[in-house]
């Protein structure tokens, strides 16, 4: 399988796409005004304990306290798991974010710190050695376990060997462990001298994260339209995968990079709750706060043989597309898939196996249960960040949450991108932006940002005639 990583950096956001044989499978977006905190480590203060919920709330410097469950507390004496004996109000603790705030819920944190590298994950408070289940070759599995177990004797903490460590040399593994243990020592030093409610370790940005997690031997190129990202990516690759340094290239085409690769059109499709199948069938994806329901429909597709074959063929194609859509839309939590009814048990088993096979490439933890009598498949997918719908959209003031429109931030970014393409460097007049009244206040608050970016004067005007997601740029 040919993999490509495509990086698009604009004034307000960075987007990273992972393509497999030219098809979009993963999409990551990082925005200047909505910075991610996942995997960051903070010096927090215990602000409240709730014995009934066996949990505590930690102040890490945000408006909402972070949730700390009893199983995520590291304490010396807690055989009975009595949270009031394990942690005290006012106590300063080191915590790591493992789940970002979603909707009205605050972040979730743990005291059981983990530091991921490209080959390994180092866990200072653990004593275990684990090997990725995706390493199926028993000989390779045993080789890696022998190496790590031998290294483990001379150091504290636990180690998880990632799939990327397959065929790695002992020297490479030792060097990464040395790097991660040094990083842990530095974090401890910063914690000792830091003020409460402060960040003491920031996780990698999305470009470096993608390189760390996806840049393997089957990636033929990392293509970026940003000289700055090219420089940073090259420096990072020289550290983690120096043998792949020649696979990073600067895109200098006239057509925007995401448009050239067909990614922009794919992102527009993701705003719809319908995903089309090549056969003519389609999926209806309905996200709710507690779960996501996916309905499979055959549409115009009909098999020449029988209704059972039509259902089986559509379901097989749908199983692959469901796995892809979950990754692209970053849908997590409980997921229920309503496949087209099939009478044959052998066909139902094929669908289950196809879904499990298609989900293997997903970095999130997934659990899939057998098909029920009603033809449903229930599954869970690890939710670490908000879904793509939540990132790109705001709740519509007209439909009150039944649908989504582009967020104010998204409209602002689109305006900035278009002004860049219009090349206003030599323009000395005023630029008028006419936008929907629902968005105008957001733009006015960022008028100085526009002036800073384009060295021009802006007149922001509200117009009820301009649709919520659209705008008009006028040069006076």
PEHU-V149935 format. One record per backbone hydrogen bond with DSSP energy under -1.0 kcal/mol. CO is the residue of the C=O (numbers start at 1). NH is the residue of the N-H. E is the energy in kcal/mol with one decimal. If there is no record, write none. Layout:
CO|NH|E + CO|NH|E
//
This chain:
2|21|-3.9 + 3|220|-2.7 + 4|19|-3.2 + 5|223|-2.9 + 6|17|-2.9 + 7|225|-1.5 + 8|15|-3.0 + 12|32|-2.5 + 13|10|-2.9 + 14|30|-2.7 + 15|8|-2.9 + 16|28|-2.8 + 17|6|-2.8 + 18|25|-2.6 + 18|26|-1.4 + 19|4|-2.1 + 20|23|-1.6 + 23|20|-2.9 + 26|18|-2.5 + 28|16|-2.8 + 30|14|-2.8 + 37|40|-2.1 + 40|97|-2.3 + 41|200|-2.7 + 41|201|-1.6 + 42|95|-2.2 + 43|197|-2.2 + 43|198|-1.1 + 44|93|-2.6 + 45|59|-3.0 + 46|90|-2.8 + 48|57|-2.8 + 50|53|-1.0 + 50|55|-1.6 + 54|70|-1.9 + 55|50|-3.0 + 56|68|-2.8 + 57|47|-2.8 + 57|48|-1.2 + 58|66|-3.2 + 59|45|-1.7 + 66|58|-2.9 + 67|109|-2.7 + 68|56|-2.5 + 69|72|-1.7 + 70|73|-1.2 + 72|111|-2.9 + 78|81|-1.2 + 82|85|-1.7 + 83|87|-1.6 + 88|91|-1.9 + 91|46|-2.4 + 93|44|-2.9 + 95|42|-2.9 + 96|110|-2.0 + 97|39|-2.8 + 99|108|-2.5 + 102|105|-2.4 + 105|102|-1.1 + 107|67|-2.8 + 108|98|-2.3 + 108|99|-1.4 + 110|96|-2.8 + 111|113|-1.7 + 115|122|-2.6 + 119|162|-2.9 + 120|117|-3.6 + 121|160|-2.4 + 122|115|-3.0 + 123|126|-1.8 + 123|158|-3.3 + 128|159|-2.3 + 130|161|-3.3 + 132|135|-1.5 + 134|136|-1.3 + 137|141|-2.6 + 138|142|-2.5 + 139|143|-2.1 + 140|144|-2.5 + 141|145|-2.1 + 142|146|-2.3 + 143|147|-2.1 + 144|148|-2.6 + 145|149|-2.5 + 146|150|-1.9 + 147|151|-2.1 + 148|152|-2.6 + 151|154|-1.5 + 152|155|-1.5 + 158|123|-2.9 + 159|130|-2.6 + 160|121|-2.1 + 161|132|-1.9 + 162|165|-1.9 + 163|166|-1.9 + 165|168|-2.8 + 169|173|-2.0 + 170|174|-2.7 + 171|175|-2.5 + 172|176|-1.9 + 173|177|-2.3 + 174|178|-2.3 + 175|179|-2.0 + 176|180|-2.5 + 177|181|-2.5 + 178|182|-1.8 + 179|183|-2.1 + 180|184|-2.0 + 181|185|-1.9 + 182|186|-2.2 + 183|187|-2.2 + 184|188|-2.2 + 185|189|-1.9 + 186|190|-2.2 + 187|191|-2.5 + 188|192|-1.9 + 189|193|-1.3 + 190|194|-1.2 + 198|43|-2.7 + 201|41|-2.7 + 205|209|-2.6 + 206|210|-2.3 + 207|211|-2.2 + 208|212|-2.7 + 209|213|-2.6 + 210|214|-2.9 + 211|215|-1.5 + 214|216|-1.9 + 216|219|-1.9 + 218|3|-2.1 + 221|5|-2.4 + 222|249|-2.8 + 223|7|-3.2 + 224|251|-3.5 + 226|230|-2.5 + 227|231|-2.2 + 228|232|-2.4 + 229|233|-3.0 + 230|234|-2.3 + 231|235|-2.2 + 232|236|-2.1 + 233|237|-2.8 + 234|238|-1.9 + 236|240|-2.3 + 237|241|-2.5 + 241|244|-2.4 + 242|245|-1.4 + 244|247|-2.2 + 247|222|-2.7 + 249|224|-2.1 + 256|260|-2.5 + 257|261|-1.7 + 258|263|-2.1 + 258|264|-1.5 + 262|266|-1.0 + 263|267|-2.3 + 264|268|-1.8 + 265|269|-1.7 + 266|270|-1.5 + 268|271|-1.1 + 269|272|-1.7 + 273|285|-3.6 + 275|283|-2.8 + 277|280|-1.4 + 280|300|-1.0 + 281|277|-2.9 + 282|297|-2.5 + 283|275|-2.0 + 284|295|-2.4 + 286|293|-2.5 + 291|288|-2.0 + 292|336|-2.6 + 293|286|-2.9 + 294|338|-3.3 + 295|284|-2.2 + 297|282|-2.3 + 298|301|-2.0 + 306|310|-1.9 + 307|311|-2.4 + 308|312|-2.5 + 309|313|-2.8 + 310|314|-2.2 + 311|315|-2.6 + 312|316|-2.2 + 313|317|-1.9 + 314|318|-2.6 + 315|319|-2.5 + 316|320|-1.3 + 317|321|-1.9 + 318|322|-3.0 + 319|323|-1.7 + 320|324|-1.7 + 321|325|-2.9 + 322|326|-2.4 + 323|327|-1.4 + 324|328|-2.6 + 325|329|-2.8 + 326|331|-1.7 + 329|388|-2.9 + 333|381|-2.0 + 334|292|-2.4 + 335|379|-2.5 + 336|294|-2.8 + 337|377|-2.2 + 338|296|-2.4 + 344|348|-1.7 + 345|349|-2.1 + 346|350|-1.8 + 347|351|-1.9 + 348|352|-1.9 + 349|353|-2.5 + 350|354|-2.5 + 351|355|-2.4 + 352|356|-2.2 + 353|357|-2.4 + 354|358|-2.6 + 355|359|-1.7 + 357|360|-1.1 + 359|362|-1.5 + 365|382|-2.7 + 367|380|-2.3 + 372|375|-1.9 + 375|339|-1.4 + 376|372|-2.8 + 377|337|-2.7 + 378|369|-2.8 + 379|335|-3.0 + 380|367|-2.0 + 381|333|-3.1 + 384|100|-2.6 + 387|391|-1.9 + 388|392|-2.7 + 389|393|-2.0 + 392|407|-2.4 + 394|405|-1.5 + 396|400|-1.5 + 403|396|-1.2 + 405|394|-1.9 + 407|411|-2.2 + 408|412|-2.4 + 409|413|-2.3 + 410|414|-2.3 + 411|415|-2.2 + 412|416|-2.3 + 413|417|-2.6 + 414|418|-2.1 + 415|419|-2.3 + 416|420|-2.1 + 417|421|-2.0 + 418|422|-1.6 + 420|423|-1.4 + 424|427|-1.8 + 430|476|-2.6 + 431|459|-2.4 + 432|474|-3.3 + 433|461|-2.8 + 434|472|-2.1 + 435|463|-2.8 + 436|439|-2.1 + 436|440|-1.1 + 439|443|-1.6 + 440|444|-2.5 + 441|445|-2.1 + 443|446|-1.0 + 444|447|-1.4 + 446|450|-1.9 + 447|451|-2.3 + 448|452|-2.3 + 449|453|-2.3 + 450|454|-2.5 + 451|455|-1.9 + 457|431|-2.8 + 459|433|-2.7 + 461|435|-2.5 + 463|466|-1.5 + 467|470|-1.4 + 472|434|-2.6 + 474|432|-3.5
//
